[in-house]
Amino acid sequence: MLPVRARCWTLGVSHNHFVSEEGRPLVDRQYVGIDLHRRRSLIVRTDAAGEVLEEVRIDNDPLRLPAEIAKAGPQPEVAL
């Protein structure tokens, strides 16, 4: 089966993704949403299908935030 290009909407932004004929994403791309506050932040990682992979609350730290984002793999899409 050949991949089909589908238009997806994530956080109000249109993206093109390759999906199978059944509509499942072919790429294991992850998305990171960050609710950034002064002292602590909430970080949520999801897969391309919108399933939550991890939700973590952290104390803001210049080393911890990038470490959490790095769990999403290469070139994740990040929204603050």
Beta strands, then each sheet from edge to edge (+ up, - down):
strand 1: 4-10
strand 2: 13-19
strand 3: 30-36
strand 4: 40-47
strand 5: 52-59
strand 6: 77-79
sheet 1: 1+ 2-
sheet 2: 5+ 4- 3+ 6+
end
